[in-house]
Amino acid sequence: MTYPFGAVVGMDDMRLALLLNAVSPAVGGVLVRGEKGTAKSTTVRALSAVLPPVVVVAGCRFACDPAAPDPECPDGPHSADDRALTRPARLVELPVGASEDRLVGSLDLERALTEGVKSFEPGLLAGANRGVLYVDEVNLLHDHLVDLLLDAAALGRAYVEREGVSVRHAARFLLVGTMNPEEGELRPQLLDRFGLTVEVAAPRDADLRAEVVRRRFAFDADPAGFADAWADSESELARQIAEARARLPRVVLSDAALRQVTSVCAAFDVDGLRADLVTARAAIAHAAWCGREEVTEDDVRVAARLALPHRRRRNPFDAPGLDEDTLEQALSDARPDSPDDDGPDSPGSPPDGPGSPDGPQDQDPAPNPGQGSAPDPGRDPAPDAGEGAGGADDGPTTAPRGEGGGHTEAAPAPEKAAVAPDAPFRIKRLEVPGIG
């Protein structure tokens, strides 16, 4: 009897990250970091009870889907006549002391010795297919096992080449790892492979802590009765997950939302593009979970808070998490109506200067493109080309937009005075203190 998922007090970020992966396992799993005694393992073990049941081929050790069986399944090939079986989603735990052959599988020695045939004995990756694979104290697991684990989670398949056995089988699962940072950190290369990460801590509010103790006492006194009291809530949560999974293929990630995703990832200077992919997938999953069929800015904001904290560059003593001001600024800059996307009227440009729709080029266009600007009727004509309309006294002027054919040089920038080539005396001498 497991503790109900909905009865967990607080831990909103952890529960949301787990639910997003339950909706879309393509997000890439969850890494839960926190101090001891914060219900990390309890919450993860409770997740499997609210996952929708799976339909498998009866007798298949690799949990093949009867509607789309794996063509490379070692127990196959499967046909449409095979009996289907509906069972709950499994939670498979990988202990810290597990060996490589227990994780990926190995040669079935019993059949090899008794029958003289080579047969594959599936490992934990096969048992976790279409379920949950939970690794407690993942930071204490051997690095080569973590590599194998994360490769299988990213590819959705497990490859076994050992002891004369060559096997490939499906391995699509929700990967969840928990760890206490006080016991050591994961290598950055492995940390980046987890899709989402959350930091958990015990609540400091006395009332919340009292509610945690009260519910735990009630569960320990009568596990079955406590579970029955939360049965309706668990059923409703399972229904919402199933509906979100069905809605997921219809969710649209618009170009504007994608621009916000990439702008946020660029603002935090993350390495590679895995952060962009994970953030986009998490935003889509969050939209499906909230009942929407189009990703909004709020979906991108929530996804970034879960997908980027462990990928950003930070010093050893920096606080975890994201800087909210940087996040909001990146989202604001990427909005379609952002002033930065308005073209020449961006902040810093003169309101009526060259290049502006209301500038002098639209009010006093040159009659002959390529020959400079027309003289002002109210002003004496310039004595020569060096003191004409392009002189430093009159300010730079350019041909109207769409005119000026034949010019090969770009118009001078608004903040720089245009100087004719034959008027070197108009260039002011740079005054440097101490040089004279």
C-alpha positions in Angstrom: 0.0 0.0 0.0 1.6 3.3 -1.1 0.9 6.7 0.2 -1.6 8.6 -2.1 0.0 11.1 -4.5 -2.7 13.7 -3.8 -2.1 13.5 0.0 1.4 14.9 -0.3 1.5 18.3 1.4 3.2 21.1 -0.5 6.0 20.1 -2.9 4.1 21.7 -5.8 7.1 22.0 -8.1 8.0 18.3 -7.7 4.5 17.1 -8.3 4.1 19.3 -11.3 7.4 18.1 -12.8 6.3 14.5 -12.3 2.9 15.1 -13.8 4.4 16.8 -16.9 6.6 13.8 -17.5 3.6 11.5 -17.0 1.8 13.5 -19.7 4.8 13.5 -22.0 7.7 11.1 -21.2 9.6 12.7 -24.1 10.3 15.6 -21.7 13.2 13.5 -20.4 12.6 12.6 -16.8 12.9 14.4 -13.5 15.8 14.9 -11.1 14.6 15.7 -7.5 17.3 17.4 -5.3 16.7 18.0 -1.7 17.6 17.4 1.9 16.8 14.2 3.7 13.3 13.5 5.0 11.4 15.7 2.4 9.1 12.9 1.0 11.1 12.6 -2.3 10.8 8.8 -2.4 7.3 8.8 -1.0 6.0 11.1 -3.8 7.7 9.2 -6.6 6.4 5.8 -5.5 2.9 7.3 -5.2 3.0 8.5 -8.9 2.6 5.0 -10.4 -0.8 4.6 -8.7 -2.3 7.6 -10.7 -0.8 6.7 -14.1 -3.3 5.3 -16.6 -3.2 1.5 -17.0 -1.4 0.1 -19.9 -2.5 -2.6 -22.4 0.2 -5.2 -23.1 0.6 -8.4 -25.1 -0.1 -11.2 -22.7 3.1 -13.1 -21.9 5.5 -10.5 -23.4 8.3 -9.6 -20.9 8.9 -6.3 -22.7 5.3 -4.9 -22.3 4.7 -4.5 -26.0 1.6 -2.6 -27.1 -0.9 -4.8 -29.0 -1.8 -1.9 -31.2 1.8 -1.2 -32.2 4.1 -4.1 -31.1 7.8 -3.7 -31.3 9.1 -5.4 -34.5 12.4 -6.2 -32.8 10.9 -7.5 -29.6 12.9 -10.6 -28.4 9.5 -12.3 -27.5 8.0 -11.5 -30.8 6.9 -11.3 -33.5 3.5 -10.5 -32.2 0.3 -10.7 -34.2 -3.1 -9.2 -33.9 -4.4 -12.5 -32.6 -2.3 -12.3 -29.5 -4.3 -11.9 -26.3 -4.2 -8.4 -24.8 -3.9 -7.7 -21.1 -4.6 -4.5 -19.2 -2.5 -4.0 -16.1 -1.4 -1.0 -13.9 1.7 0.9 -14.9 4.8 -0.5 -13.2 7.3 1.3 -10.9 10.7 -0.3 -11.2 13.4 0.7 -8.7 17.1 0.6 -9.6 19.2 0.1 -6.4 22.5 1.8 -6.0 24.4 -1.5 -6.0 22.9 -2.9 -9.2 25.2 -4.4 -11.8 25.3 -3.6 -15.5 23.8 -7.0 -16.5 20.9 -6.5 -14.0 20.2 -3.1 -15.7 20.3 -4.0 -19.4 19.9 -7.8 -19.2 22.2 -10.7 -20.0 22.5 -14.3 -21.2 20.0 -16.7 -19.6 22.5 -19.0 -18.0 19.9 -21.5 -16.9 18.6 -22.2 -20.4 22.1 -22.1 -21.8 23.2 -24.9 -19.3 20.1 -27.0 -19.4 18.9 -26.6 -23.0 22.1 -25.5 -24.7 20.5 -22.5 -26.4 21.3 -18.8 -26.2 18.4 -16.9 -24.6 18.2 -13.3 -23.4 17.2 -12.6 -19.8 15.7 -9.1 -19.7 16.9 -6.5 -17.2 15.3 -3.6 -15.4 15.1 -1.5 -18.5 12.7 -4.0 -20.1 10.6 -4.2 -16.9 10.3 -0.5 -16.8 9.1 -0.1 -20.4 5.9 2.0 -20.5 6.2 2.6 -16.8 8.4 4.4 -14.3 12.1 3.7 -13.6 13.1 5.2 -10.2 16.7 5.6 -9.1 17.1 6.7 -5.5 20.4 8.3 -4.6 21.2 8.6 -8.3 24.4 10.6 -7.5 25.8 7.5 -5.8 25.2 5.3 -8.8 28.2 4.3 -10.9 28.8 6.7 -13.8 28.8 4.0 -16.4 25.3 2.8 -15.2 24.0 6.3 -15.3 25.3 6.7 -18.9 23.5 3.5 -19.9 20.4 4.6 -18.1 20.2 8.0 -19.7 21.1 6.8 -23.2 18.2 4.3 -23.0 15.8 7.0 -21.7 16.8 9.4 -24.5 16.6 6.9 -27.3 13.6 4.9 -26.1 15.5 1.7 -26.9 18.0 -0.5 -25.1 20.9 -2.1 -26.9 22.6 -5.2 -25.5 25.8 -6.6 -27.0 27.4 -9.0 -24.6 28.2 -12.7 -24.1 27.2 -13.5 -27.6 23.8 -11.9 -27.3 22.7 -9.1 -29.6 19.3 -7.7 -28.6 17.4 -4.5 -29.1 14.1 -3.8 -27.4 11.9 -0.8 -26.6 12.6 1.0 -23.3 10.3 4.0 -23.0 9.8 4.9 -19.4 9.5 7.9 -17.1 12.9 8.3 -15.5 13.0 9.8 -12.0 16.1 10.3 -9.9 16.4 11.6 -6.4 19.5 12.8 -4.6 20.7 14.7 -1.6 23.3 17.3 -2.7 25.1 16.9 0.7 26.3 13.5 -0.5 27.8 14.7 -3.7 26.9 16.1 -7.1 26.3 14.6 -10.5 28.7 15.3 -13.3 27.5 18.2 -15.5 27.3 15.9 -18.5 24.9 13.6 -16.6 23.0 16.4 -15.0 22.2 17.9 -18.4 20.6 14.6 -19.5 17.8 14.9 -17.1 14.9 16.9 -18.6 13.6 18.7 -15.5 15.0 19.3 -12.1 13.4 20.6 -8.9 14.7 21.6 -5.5 12.7 20.5 -2.5 12.9 21.5 1.2 10.8 20.9 4.2 8.3 23.6 4.9 9.1 26.1 7.5 5.5 26.9 8.4 4.4 25.2 11.6 0.9 24.5 10.4 2.1 22.7 7.2 4.5 20.6 9.2 1.7 19.7 11.6 -0.5 18.6 8.7 2.3 16.4 7.3 2.7 14.7 10.6 -1.1 14.3 11.0 -1.5 12.7 7.6 1.4 10.4 8.1 0.1 9.2 11.5 -3.3 8.5 9.9 -1.7 6.5 7.1 0.5 4.4 9.4 -2.5 3.6 11.6 -4.8 2.5 8.8 -3.2 2.4 5.3 -6.2 0.9 3.6 -8.6 3.4 5.2 -6.4 6.3 4.4 -6.1 5.2 0.8 -9.9 4.8 0.5 -10.4 8.3 1.8 -8.2 9.6 -1.1 -9.5 7.2 -3.7 -11.8 9.7 -5.5 -9.0 12.3 -5.6 -6.6 9.7 -7.1 -9.1 8.6 -9.7 -9.7 12.2 -10.8 -6.0 12.8 -11.1 -5.6 9.7 -13.2 -8.4 10.9 -15.5 -6.8 14.3 -15.9 -3.5 12.6 -16.9 -5.2 10.4 -19.4 -7.1 13.4 -21.0 -3.9 15.5 -21.1 -2.1 12.6 -22.9 -4.9 12.4 -25.5 -4.8 16.2 -25.9 -1.0 16.4 -26.3 -0.8 15.6 -30.1 -3.2 18.6 -30.8 -1.2 21.2 -28.9 0.3 23.8 -31.2 3.7 25.5 -30.5 3.5 28.7 -32.5 6.5 30.6 -33.9 6.0 33.3 -31.3 6.1 30.8 -28.4 9.1 29.0 -29.9 10.9 32.4 -30.2 10.2 32.9 -26.5 11.6 29.5 -25.6 14.8 30.1 -27.6 15.2 33.7 -26.2 15.0 32.5 -22.6 17.5 29.7 -23.2 19.9 32.2 -24.9 19.4 34.7 -22.1 20.7 32.2 -19.5 23.6 31.2 -21.7 23.0 27.5 -21.5 25.3 25.1 -23.4 24.0 23.2 -26.4 20.4 23.0 -27.7 19.0 20.3 -25.4 17.7 23.0 -23.1 15.6 24.5 -26.0 14.2 21.1 -26.9 13.3 20.1 -23.3 11.8 23.6 -22.6 9.6 23.4 -25.7 8.4 19.8 -24.8 7.7 20.8 -21.3 5.8 23.9 -22.4 3.7 21.7 -24.7 3.0 19.2 -21.9 2.0 22.0 -19.5 -0.4 23.4 -22.1 -2.0 19.9 -22.5 -2.1 19.5 -18.7 -3.9 22.9 -18.3 -6.5 22.0 -21.0 -5.1 24.3 -23.7 -4.3 23.4 -27.3 -1.8 26.2 -27.9 1.3 27.1 -25.9 1.1 30.4 -24.1 3.7 32.6 -22.4 2.8 31.2 -19.0 3.5 27.7 -20.3 7.0 28.8 -21.4 7.6 30.5 -18.1 6.7 27.4 -16.1 8.8 25.1 -18.4 11.8 27.4 -18.1 11.7 27.3 -14.3 11.9 23.5 -14.4 14.2 22.9 -17.4 16.9 25.5 -17.0 18.1 25.8 -13.4 20.5 22.8 -13.6 21.8 23.9 -17.1 22.7 27.5 -16.5 26.3 28.3 -15.6 26.7 29.3 -12.0 29.4 29.5 -9.4 29.7 26.9 -6.6 28.1 29.2 -4.0 25.3 30.6 -6.2 21.8 29.9 -5.2 19.9 27.4 -7.3 17.0 28.5 -9.5 16.6 31.2 -12.1 16.8 35.0 -11.8 13.2 36.1 -12.2 14.2 39.5 -13.7 16.3 37.9 -16.4 13.5 35.4 -17.2 10.8 38.1 -17.4 13.1 40.4 -19.5 13.8 37.5 -22.0 10.1 36.8 -22.3 9.3 40.4 -22.8 12.0 40.9 -25.5 10.6 37.9 -27.5 7.0 39.1 -27.5 5.7 39.9 -31.0 4.7 43.4 -29.9 8.1 44.1 -28.2 9.6 47.5 -29.1 12.8 45.8 -30.1 11.0 44.3 -33.1 9.6 47.5 -34.4 12.5 48.2 -36.8 14.0 51.6 -37.2 11.9 53.2 -34.4 13.6 51.2 -31.7 14.6 53.0 -28.5 17.6 55.2 -28.9 16.8 56.4 -32.5 15.9 60.1 -33.0 12.2 60.4 -33.4 12.5 62.6 -36.5 16.0 61.7 -37.6 17.1 59.9 -40.8 15.6 56.5 -41.3 12.4 57.5 -39.4 9.1 57.6 -41.3 8.7 61.2 -40.2 12.3 62.3 -40.9 13.5 64.9 -43.4 13.8 62.4 -46.2 10.0 62.0 -46.4 9.4 65.8 -46.1 12.0 67.0 -48.5 12.9 64.2 -51.0 15.7 64.7 -53.5 14.3 65.2 -57.0 17.2 63.4 -58.6 18.2 60.2 -56.9 21.9 59.7 -56.7 22.7 63.4 -56.9 22.2 64.3 -53.2 19.4 66.2 -51.5 17.6 69.2 -53.0 18.7 72.6 -51.8 16.5 74.4 -49.3 14.7 77.4 -50.9 15.1 79.4 -47.8 18.8 79.0 -47.6 21.7 80.2 -49.6 23.1 77.6 -51.9 26.1 75.7 -50.7 29.4 77.0 -52.2 30.7 73.6 -53.0 29.9 69.9 -52.5 31.8 69.8 -49.2 29.6 72.4 -47.6 26.3 71.3 -49.1 23.4 69.3 -47.7 25.8 66.6 -46.6 27.9 69.0 -44.5 28.3 68.8 -40.8 26.3 72.0 -40.2 23.1 70.8 -41.9 23.2 67.2 -40.5 23.2 64.0 -42.6 20.4 63.6 -45.1 19.7 60.6 -47.3 17.5 59.7 -50.2 13.9 58.6 -49.4 13.3 54.9 -48.9 13.1 53.2 -52.3 15.1 55.9 -54.0 18.8 56.6 -54.3 19.4 54.1 -57.0 23.0 53.9 -58.0 24.4 54.7 -54.5 26.8 52.0 -53.4 27.7 53.5 -50.0 25.4 53.2 -47.0 23.9 56.4 -45.6 25.7 57.7 -42.6 24.4 56.6 -39.2 22.2 59.1 -37.4 24.7 59.5 -34.5 27.7 60.3 -36.8 28.0 63.5 -38.8 28.5 63.0 -42.6 31.7 64.5 -44.0 32.3 65.0 -47.7 35.5 63.5 -49.0 36.8 66.8 -50.2 36.3 68.7 -46.9 39.0 67.4 -44.6 39.1 70.7 -42.7 35.7 69.9 -41.2 37.0 66.9 -39.3 37.5 68.0 -35.7 40.8 67.3 -34.0 40.5 64.7 -31.2 41.4 66.3 -27.9 43.2 63.9 -25.6 44.2 65.2 -22.2 47.9 65.4 -21.6 48.8 65.2 -25.3 48.2 68.9 -26.2 
